Amino acid sequence: MLYNYLTLQYCNENLLSPKIIPHNMFGLDPTLTFLLIACLFAACAFEFINGFHDTANAVATVIYTNSLKPWVAVIWSGIWNSVGVFAGGITVAMGISYLIPSEMLADQNIYHSIALIMSLLLTAIIWNLGTWYFGIPCSSSHTLVGSILGVGLAYSFIAEKSGTYVNWHKASDIGLSLLISPLIGFSLSIFLMYVLRIFVKNKTIFRAPKTNDPPPFWIRMILLLTCTGVSYSHGSNDGQKGVGLVMLILIAIVPGYFAINAKVDLPKVKYEITAINSILDKTIVEKLSKEDSLEIAKVQVITQKVMVILNSKPFDSLTTQEKFEVRTNVTRLAKDIDKIKYSKTIALSEEDKNGLKASIGGVKTITEYSPTWVIFMISISLGLGTMVGWKRIVKTIGEKIGKQHLNYAQGASSELVAAGTIGLATAFGLPVSTTQVLSSGIAGSMVASKGIKNLQAGTIKNIAIAWVLTLPVTILLSGLLFLLFRAMAG
């Protein structure tokens, strides 16, 4: 193994000796069992509220263009939201779960972990319900991210060991996607409206629907497809946030079962770890600075540590502490591999970079997973939530963003842009706000029709205020709740 001296130096810095005291799920008393169920119920409640808070994004256009009856629209949307949760994968879910470092989930006192989970869940639920009550389209993604950042920042004030307890790299990626996505929705809707005006000869699509009269069949089919696309995309992106929340709960409270994937292909994981070391072994020591050499040594120490644990005993016999060590080190390994891949001073061929990417993807299967029952539970919660409570936000989106009645072209273009943007974000594992993208898309379609004067200033102002306040309010509220619950936990 390369760099013996640097390896010893790195080990002496205690990078790979986290002080973790495991939780034994078999020792859960009735109180802890009740709290576990309460946390899971709260996660389902968040996703249920997310469903009826964001339903309007998919059904407002088909309802206001008389393409579907309201009850048909919400049931149809609920079904495709549920399908989206199952088909969307878990990349976004893992992005949410990685916002909280493993060290915070591996607390000696299990009640501290429960305090963390309940504070961020309650904050997300309170803000989502409040904005829904006032009919303000608001981002559930912003709400959840702010809640998680709040507990991370609050923890940094009381942690025994000073350090960063927020994954700022992941948070910045998510923040950037949440910032850019509404701008994309606004701009692309304007562009698409202009394209439609040039190429669509039948001008019926640009007329407001007559009261109770269904649109022409071909327009109805387009709007039905866009409604389906937004519903599916919403489920595949927002639904994963609920999956990520449930995994945080399970990892924090019953890590003996959920800290790592018990069904992982272990020989494949070991093979990929060996492949990573093989690529790094080809690096020429003389051409590297001491800093670059240390980076490579860090990776090799971590891989060695993981291999020692995985080879020490049968996989199902690993202790909870060993499982948390594997989880923590795999997370660190992924970050350090990224540093090496994108380093400007470590010369790796494209083949080696692609090899590292593929291998670390294989290794992460040991931590990036979700049981089928979790996905099913969130799918049902989101689908049922989609079928209730939708009228308040639908009215805002359909009547209060623009000054004119929503026409067929505006509905189709805004939903098409929303479905495409959200689908693309999901493919890259980035959570985006369906509400922001769709609301911005409708605003863009209104501007494309009659200019900026076609927007209702009061509604746009309220939406903007809610968007601006969401992060600071949720950060502050979740942080205060965490400190309160933590003090109560002792």
Secondary structure, DSSP 8 states (H G I E B T S, - for coil): ---HHHHHHHHHTTTT--------GGG--HHHHHHHHHHHHHHHHHHHHHHHHHHHHHHHHHHHTTSS-HHHHHHHHHHHHHHHHHHS-SHHHHHHHTTS-HHHHT-SSHHHHHHHHHHHHHHHHHHHHHHHHTT----HHHHHHHHHHHHHHHHHHH-SS-S--S-HHHHHHHHHHHHHHHHHHHHHHHHHHHHHHHH---GGGGS---TT----HHHHHHHHHHHHHHHHHHHHHHHHHHHHHHHHHHHHH-HHHHSS-TTS-HHHHHHHHHHHHHHHHTS-GGGS-HHHHHHHHHHHHHHHHHHHHHHHS-GGG--HHHHHHHHHHHHHHHHHHHHHHT-SSS---HHHHHHHHHHHHHHGGGTS---HHHHHHHHHHHHHHHTSS-HHHHHIIIIISBSS---HHHHHHHHHHHHHHHHHHHHTT----HHHHHHHHHHHHHHHHH-GGGB-HHHHHHHHHHHHHHHHHHHHHHHHHHHHHHHHH-
